[in-house]
C-alpha cells in the first residue's frame, strides 16, 4: 500500500513548465514595450510644460519691451535673456540664438532662436522625440502670443541645435 503512494507522483511535466514560462516571457516583453512608450510620452509632456513656462516669460518680456530678447551681438542677447528670466549657457555672436541652461527631459539643452524681435522659438536639443528621427518639441511665439508647444519634424531647411 505504501508503494502505491510513492509511485503515484503528481506534478507538471517539463513541456507544461516551458509553455508557462514562454507565455510569461511574452507578457513581460509586451509590458516593457508599453512601459517604454509611456516613459517617452511623459518626457514629451514634460518638455511641453517646460517650454510653455519659458514662453510665458518671453511673452511677459515682449509685453514690457515690444520685442523678444534679441541683440546685435552675444553680450546684448545675454543681457536681454537675463532680463527675460531665461538662464543661458551660450549665445551666438549674431545675437539671435542661444542655448538655455535648463535641460530637456532627454538631458540636452533647450535652444532659443529669435527672428527680428517679432518671432521666436524654443525647442529641445534632442532631435529623436518618440523614437522618430528628426522630431523635436518646439514652442513658437509671435508678436507677444505663444502657440502651444508641439512636435516639429525637422527638414533640411530647419536649423538644428547642432548648427
C-alpha positions in Angstrom: 0.0 0.0 0.0 2.8 2.4 0.8 4.4 1.6 -2.6 1.3 2.8 -4.4 1.6 6.3 -2.9 5.3 6.6 -3.9 4.7 5.6 -7.5 1.7 8.0 -7.8 3.7 11.1 -8.4 1.8 14.2 -9.4 3.2 17.4 -10.9 3.9 19.3 -14.0 5.8 17.9 -17.0 8.8 19.8 -18.4 6.8 20.7 -21.5 4.0 22.3 -19.4 6.5 24.3 -17.5 8.2 25.5 -20.7 4.8 26.6 -22.1 4.0 28.6 -19.0 7.5 30.3 -19.0 7.1 31.2 -22.6 3.7 32.8 -22.0 5.1 34.8 -19.1 8.1 35.9 -21.1 5.8 37.2 -23.9 3.7 39.1 -21.4 6.7 40.7 -19.8 8.1 41.7 -23.2 4.8 43.4 -24.1 4.7 45.1 -20.8 8.2 46.5 -21.2 7.4 47.9 -24.6 4.2 49.5 -23.3 6.2 51.0 -20.3 8.9 52.5 -22.6 6.2 54.2 -24.7 4.6 55.6 -21.6 8.0 56.9 -20.4 8.7 58.6 -23.8 5.2 60.2 -23.8 5.8 61.6 -20.3 9.1 63.1 -21.5 7.3 64.9 -24.3 4.6 66.2 -21.9 7.4 67.4 -19.5 9.2 69.2 -22.4 5.9 70.9 -23.5 5.3 72.1 -19.9 8.9 73.5 -19.6 8.6 75.2 -23.0 5.3 76.7 -22.0 6.9 78.2 -18.9 9.7 79.7 -20.9 7.2 81.0 -23.4 5.3 82.8 -20.6 8.5 84.5 -19.5 9.2 85.6 -23.1 5.7 86.9 -23.6 6.0 88.9 -20.4 9.3 90.4 -21.8 7.6 91.2 -25.1 4.8 93.0 -23.2 7.3 95.2 -21.5 9.7 95.8 -24.3 7.7 95.4 -27.5 10.1 92.7 -28.8 11.5 89.3 -27.8 15.1 89.1 -26.3 17.4 89.9 -29.2 20.8 91.6 -29.5 23.2 92.9 -32.1 25.9 90.7 -30.6 26.4 88.0 -28.0 26.6 90.3 -25.0 23.3 92.1 -25.8 21.5 88.8 -26.3 22.8 87.5 -23.0 21.6 90.7 -21.2 18.2 90.5 -22.8 17.8 86.8 -21.9 18.8 87.5 -18.3 16.2 90.3 -18.1 13.6 87.9 -19.5 14.4 85.4 -16.8 15.9 82.8 -19.2 19.2 81.3 -18.0 21.5 80.6 -20.8 24.8 78.7 -21.2 26.0 80.1 -24.5 24.8 82.7 -27.0 25.9 83.2 -30.6 27.7 86.3 -31.8 24.8 87.0 -34.2 22.6 87.8 -31.1 19.8 85.7 -32.4 20.4 82.2 -31.0 21.2 80.9 -27.5 21.5 77.6 -25.7 19.5 77.6 -22.5 20.8 76.4 -19.2 17.7 74.3 -18.5 18.0 70.7 -19.8 15.2 69.0 -21.6 13.9 65.6 -20.3 16.5 63.8 -22.5 19.4 65.7 -20.9 20.1 68.1 -23.8 19.9 71.9 -23.5 16.9 73.9 -24.9 17.7 76.2 -27.8 16.2 79.8 -28.1 16.1 81.5 -31.5 14.6 84.9 -32.4 13.8 86.4 -35.7 13.7 90.3 -35.9 12.4 90.5 -32.4 8.9 89.7 -33.6 9.1 85.8 -33.7 10.9 83.4 -31.5 11.0 79.7 -30.9 12.3 77.4 -28.1 13.0 73.8 -28.9 14.6 70.7 -27.4 18.2 69.9 -28.1 17.2 66.2 -28.5 16.0 65.6 -32.1 14.7 62.0 -31.9 11.5 62.5 -29.9 9.2 59.5 -29.7 11.8 57.2 -31.3 11.4 59.0 -34.6 14.5 60.6 -36.2 14.3 64.4 -36.8 11.5 65.2 -34.5 11.7 67.7 -31.7 9.4 69.5 -29.3 9.1 73.2 -30.2 7.2 76.2 -29.0 6.7 79.2 -31.3 6.0 82.8 -30.2 4.9 85.6 -32.4 4.0 89.2 -31.5 3.6 88.5 -27.8 1.5 85.4 -28.2 2.6 81.9 -27.9 1.3 78.8 -29.6 1.0 75.6 -27.6 4.2 73.6 -27.9 4.1 70.6 -30.3 6.3 68.1 -32.1 8.0 69.5 -35.2 9.5 67.4 -38.0 13.0 68.7 -38.8 13.5 69.1 -42.6 16.7 70.1 -44.4 15.7 73.7 -44.2 15.0 73.6 -40.5 18.0 74.6 -38.3 19.1 72.1 -35.7 20.6 72.7 -32.4 23.9 71.3 -33.6 24.5 74.1 -36.1 
